[in-house]
Amino acid sequence: MNLKIVALAFFTGTVALSAQKVEFEEYDLDNGLHVILHKDNAAPVVTTSVMYHVGGKDREEGRTGFAHFFEHLLFEGTENIENGKWFEIVSSNGGTNNANTSQDRTYYYEVFPSNNLELGLWMESERMLHPVIEKDGVDTQNEVVKEERRSSYDNRPYGQMIFAISENLFDKHPYKDPNVGYMKDLDAATLDEFKDYFKKYYVPNNAVLVVAGDIDINKTKELINAYFAAIPRGEKLTRSYPKEDPITQERDAKAYDANIQLPASITAYRTPGYGERDSYVLNMISTYLSGGKSSVLYKDLVDTKKLAAQVGAFNQEQEDYGMYLIFALPLGETSLETLSSEIESKIEKLRTDLISQEDFEKLQNNAEADFVNSNSSIAGIAGSLATYYMLYDNTDLINTEIDIYRSITKEEIREVANKYLKPTQRVVLEYLPKEQQ
């Protein structure tokens, strides 16, 4: 591993963590594919990964969910990989693989013994150049996506909560619709629409290839050139998403879930996107509010007053707008209104008072520990390199992001809370059992 804890220094009662610098090299092929290489010969493993700058927000009205659908479809097969054989090839060669999709990007990766580097590169080049997009495969994956939606969202307790929040927090931006899309949109889509979507977004100039692990840099470059250089560049992409008007008055909403018995209170705020300094501050505020049993919300609402069975604050970062969410489950006869009021009292204190020096030092320590742990494996480093390049436009944040957290002040925490976490800028959602509708 190339990123690890290398020093433990004790000063003023706190622990400082230092991480070894992650060395990497990046360059572009003539077709626009961005390449990032990270060499670490500590273990004989290699991660090959491709991140495409396409996610749930990249859709037309009435055609949602295409990016998530392609996350599945592009495992179906290629001109040179028999239908249904993708996972068998990976596992039979000692590897693992997976993919995931957000509103902003889609990420595919394989982890192989390093002697199978070429296999990983060939498979990702096949996915980019030779996928088979035909009716049988589309129909098959349509059923797979429907079953995933049923099991992960529709039939899962609190599974549709994030959908309810998004549709009340956003009015115009595609973030208002679920990343998985609506099944009626996929059912109505034609085969040509799927092919056109692939042709538009799954092109080298809309992707980053990361190879990390036990590699020889020069040999890896030769293999990348052999498998990816001839893939044609796609049309230049232009994105123009609607801008949201500020929320200036509290929005109250209700949503119903047939899979729950215990209601939930969710307070949500619209926040800045990836890479904005304020978003880093909001991450620290989340830790302050609900990062462990000594955090403000847990200690007060769960431990001391016993008003909540569970509580959590999360800064859901996205490319264009973020979502800051505070979730609470009531305990006993506690009303959702009481929970919302108690949570607001803690946010109000953040807006007006400075946090203690002791709490501030804990936040700094947590930020440093999270920074080190997030890149404690080769696969983690590969994912971070891709993400920092594509969504933050700064690959070297893998080494320097901790400096941003270190530079945040107590005064800045108060300013950011006062800027974004106001009652007039929030959505208060009552998430209720279906029987109460």
Buried (B, 14 or more C-beta within 10 A) or exposed (E): BBBEBEEEEEEEEBBBBEBBEBEBEBEEBEBBBBBBBBBBEEEEBBBBBBBBBBBBBBBEEEBBBBBBBBBBBBBBBBEEBEEEBBEEBBEEBEBEBBBEBBBBBBBBBBBBBBEBBBBBBBBBBBBBBEBBBBEEBBEBBBEBBBEBBEEEBBEBEBBBBBBBBBBBBBEEBBBBBBBBBBBEBBEEBEEEEBBEBBEBBBBBBBBBBBBBBBBEEEEBBEBBEEBBEEBEBBEEEEEEBEEBEEBEEEBEBBBBBEBBEBBBBBBBBBBBBBBBEBBBBBBBBBBBBBBEEEBBBBBBBBEEEEBBBBBBBBBBBBBBBBBBBBBBBBBEEBEBEBBBEBBBEBBBEBBEEEBEEEBBBBBBBBBBEBBBBBBBBBBBBBBBBBBBBBBBEEBBBBBEBBEBBEEBEBEBBBBBBBBBBBBEBBBBBBBBBEEEE
